[in-house]
Amino acid sequence: MDETTPQTYTLANRWNTVATSVCGVSHKRLGRVCQDAYSVQTEGRLLVVAVADGAGSAPMGEVGADILSRIAVKELYAMLRDRRRKVDEVSWKPRFTNAMFQSLRELQREAERRNIDIREMASTLILAAATDEVVAVAQVGDGAAVASSADETLFALTLPQQGEYANETTFLTSKEAIETKQFTFRRQPVTHLALFSDGLQRIGLGFPAGTPRPGFFKPLFEFVSKMEDPDKAKQELSDFLESAEVTKRTDDDLTLILAAWNP
């Protein structure tokens, strides 16, 4: 097919998705709200998702996380939905960059409307897109993205971005954050994809290498592959994240997006 020939995605959805955010034990104890947010948009072969984690030190981190995740997914989805250009790293990377910049511009506009410093809404951002041919992720801050191939091999697409000190990371509002983001593009079909905030990274990844833990991801990937009722699946995922099995190992806010290719 000629690279300039429009190629749109069919309407029939080919991805199963389930996602949720739950308030961390420490935030509940202090009477604070969940500062994580996520966004999911999918149609046909195209999946676009994002996870954002508002800075604990930011008074309105949850607002920033919501804006960044929603706008980034909206912008990237619009840019990728009509595939008029060649699908490769050279053409996709600028679109991820642009989507992040657009989300940051919207955050700046919100800060001006509220008459506050944009840093009061500081947040991380993980933005991912996948089709039946490729997968790509851009990330600023901690948390990570993990995928599975057809032979059930797990691999990390990104790793938590740590700062100079322990428990320190980079936020999208930081100077040159977008220019120095992690970006991964793989021409490889993936059967499953997971994005998660930093509250789950010590449970889901083995450090220092950041290797995905099969015991954590494989049951979750099987769960999203077999889900039939999206609302029931979301409740079950929330129950799992709030279970003693998880909360005894982390007291932070938790966000998890799971996606499975449905052939």
C-alpha positions in Angstrom: 0.0 0.0 0.0 1.2 3.5 -0.8 2.3 5.4 2.3 0.1 8.3 1.4 -3.1 6.2 1.0 -5.4 6.8 3.9 -5.8 3.7 6.1 -8.4 3.9 8.9 -9.1 1.5 11.7 -12.2 -0.6 11.5 -14.9 0.2 14.1 -15.1 -3.2 15.6 -13.1 -3.0 18.8 -10.2 -5.5 18.9 -9.0 -4.8 22.4 -10.3 -5.9 25.8 -9.5 -3.2 28.4 -10.1 -2.8 32.1 -8.7 0.0 34.3 -9.1 1.5 37.7 -7.5 3.8 40.3 -7.8 3.2 44.1 -6.8 5.5 46.9 -3.8 4.4 48.8 -3.9 3.3 52.5 -1.8 6.2 53.6 -4.0 8.7 51.7 -7.1 7.3 53.3 -5.5 7.5 56.7 -4.8 11.2 56.1 -8.2 11.9 54.6 -6.7 12.7 51.2 -8.1 11.9 47.7 -6.5 9.6 45.2 -4.0 11.6 43.1 -3.8 9.1 40.3 -5.7 9.2 37.0 -6.0 7.3 33.8 -7.6 7.5 30.3 -8.4 4.8 27.8 -9.5 5.2 24.2 -9.8 2.3 21.7 -11.5 1.6 18.4 -10.8 -1.2 16.0 -7.1 -2.1 16.0 -5.9 1.1 17.8 -5.4 1.4 21.5 -4.3 4.6 23.3 -3.9 4.7 27.1 -2.3 6.9 29.7 -1.6 6.8 33.5 -0.7 9.9 35.5 0.3 10.2 39.1 -0.1 13.6 40.8 2.8 14.7 42.9 2.3 14.1 46.6 3.8 17.5 47.3 1.4 19.2 44.8 -1.8 20.5 46.5 -3.8 19.8 43.3 -1.9 16.9 41.9 -5.1 15.0 41.2 -6.3 17.8 38.9 -3.0 17.7 37.0 -3.1 14.0 36.7 -6.6 14.1 35.3 -5.9 16.8 32.8 -2.6 15.3 31.5 -4.0 11.8 31.1 -7.2 12.9 29.3 -5.7 15.4 27.0 -2.7 13.3 26.0 -4.9 10.4 25.1 -7.3 12.6 23.2 -4.6 14.3 21.2 -2.6 11.1 20.4 -5.7 9.2 19.4 -6.7 11.9 17.0 -3.2 11.9 15.4 -2.9 8.1 15.1 -6.4 7.2 14.1 -6.0 8.1 10.5 -2.8 6.4 9.3 -1.8 8.5 6.4 1.9 8.3 7.2 4.3 5.4 7.5 4.0 3.7 10.9 7.5 3.8 12.3 9.5 5.4 15.1 10.4 8.5 13.0 6.7 9.3 12.4 5.2 8.2 15.8 7.7 9.8 18.2 6.8 13.4 17.3 3.2 12.6 17.7 3.7 11.4 21.3 5.8 14.5 21.9 3.1 16.7 20.5 0.4 15.0 22.6 2.4 15.6 25.7 3.0 19.2 24.9 -0.7 19.7 24.2 -1.6 18.2 27.6 1.0 20.5 29.3 -0.5 23.5 27.5 -4.0 22.6 28.8 -2.5 22.3 32.3 -1.0 25.8 32.0 -4.4 27.2 30.8 -6.0 25.6 33.9 -3.4 27.0 36.2 -4.1 30.5 34.7 -7.8 30.0 35.2 -7.2 29.1 38.8 -4.6 31.8 39.3 -2.0 29.2 40.7 1.5 28.1 39.8 1.4 25.1 37.4 3.6 23.2 39.8 0.7 23.0 42.2 -0.8 20.5 39.7 2.5 18.6 39.0 2.1 15.0 37.7 3.9 12.2 36.0 2.6 10.8 32.7 2.9 7.5 30.9 1.4 7.5 27.4 1.1 4.4 25.2 -0.4 3.3 21.9 -0.6 -0.2 20.3 -2.0 -1.8 17.2 -1.8 -5.4 15.9 1.6 -4.4 14.4 3.4 -2.0 16.8 3.5 -0.7 20.3 5.0 2.5 21.6 5.3 4.2 25.0 6.5 7.7 26.1 7.1 8.3 29.8 8.0 11.1 32.2 8.3 10.0 35.8 7.9 6.8 37.6 5.6 3.9 37.1 6.1 1.7 34.0 4.7 -0.1 31.0 4.9 -3.9 30.5 3.8 -6.0 27.6 3.5 -9.7 26.6 4.2 -11.2 23.2 2.4 -14.1 21.5 4.7 -16.6 23.0 3.8 -15.2 26.5 7.2 -13.5 27.0 7.0 -10.6 29.3 9.1 -7.5 28.8 9.2 -4.0 30.2 8.7 -1.2 27.6 9.7 1.5 30.1 11.2 1.7 33.6 10.5 4.0 36.5 12.3 7.3 36.0 14.0 8.2 39.3 15.5 11.4 40.5 18.8 12.1 42.2 17.4 11.0 45.6 15.2 8.1 46.8 11.5 8.5 46.1 12.2 11.4 43.8 11.0 11.5 40.2 10.4 13.9 37.3 7.1 15.5 36.6 5.8 16.8 33.2 5.9 20.3 34.6 9.6 20.0 35.2 12.0 21.8 32.9 12.8 19.9 29.7 10.8 16.9 31.0 9.2 16.2 27.6 12.5 16.5 25.7 14.2 14.0 28.0 11.3 11.5 28.2 11.7 7.8 27.8 10.4 6.6 24.4 10.1 3.1 23.2 8.9 1.9 19.8 8.7 -1.7 18.8 7.5 -3.1 15.5 6.1 -6.2 17.3 2.5 -7.3 17.9 1.7 -7.6 21.6 -1.0 -9.7 23.1 -1.2 -7.8 26.4 -0.3 -4.4 27.7 -0.2 -3.0 31.3 0.4 0.6 32.4 0.7 1.3 36.2 1.6 4.0 38.6 4.5 3.9 41.0 2.6 2.3 43.8 2.7 -1.0 41.9 6.3 -0.9 40.6 7.9 -2.7 43.5 5.2 -5.4 43.3 5.2 -5.9 39.6 8.9 -5.4 38.8 12.1 -7.1 40.1 14.8 -4.6 40.8 17.4 -3.4 40.0 16.8 -4.6 36.4 13.1 -3.8 36.4 12.2 -7.3 35.1 8.4 -8.0 35.0 7.3 -10.6 37.6 5.4 -13.4 35.8 3.5 -14.2 39.0 2.0 -10.8 39.1 1.3 -10.1 35.4 0.3 -13.4 33.9 -2.8 -13.9 36.0 -3.8 -10.3 35.3 -3.3 -10.7 31.6 -5.4 -13.9 31.7 -8.1 -12.0 33.6 -8.4 -9.2 31.0 -8.3 -11.7 28.1 -11.3 -13.6 29.6 -13.4 -10.7 30.9 -16.9 -10.5 29.7 -18.6 -7.8 31.8 -16.4 -4.6 31.9 -18.1 -3.2 35.0 -17.7 -6.4 36.9 -14.1 -6.7 35.8 -13.4 -3.1 36.9 -14.8 -3.9 40.4 -12.8 -7.1 40.6 -9.6 -5.3 39.7 -10.4 -2.6 42.3 -11.0 -5.2 44.9 -7.7 -6.9 44.1 -5.8 -3.6 44.4 -7.4 -2.9 47.7 -6.8 -6.4 49.0 -4.4 -7.2 51.9 -2.3 -9.1 49.4 -1.4 -5.8 47.8 -1.8 -3.2 50.5 0.6 -5.0 52.9 3.3 -4.2 50.3 2.3 -0.7 49.3 0.3 2.2 50.9 0.4 4.5 47.8 -2.4 5.3 45.4 -2.6 2.6 42.8 -3.6 2.8 39.1 -3.5 -0.1 36.6 -4.6 -0.4 33.0 -4.8 -3.8 31.4 -5.4 -4.5 27.7 -5.6 -7.7 25.8 -5.7 -8.1 22.0 -8.9 -9.9 21.0 -8.4 -11.8 17.7 
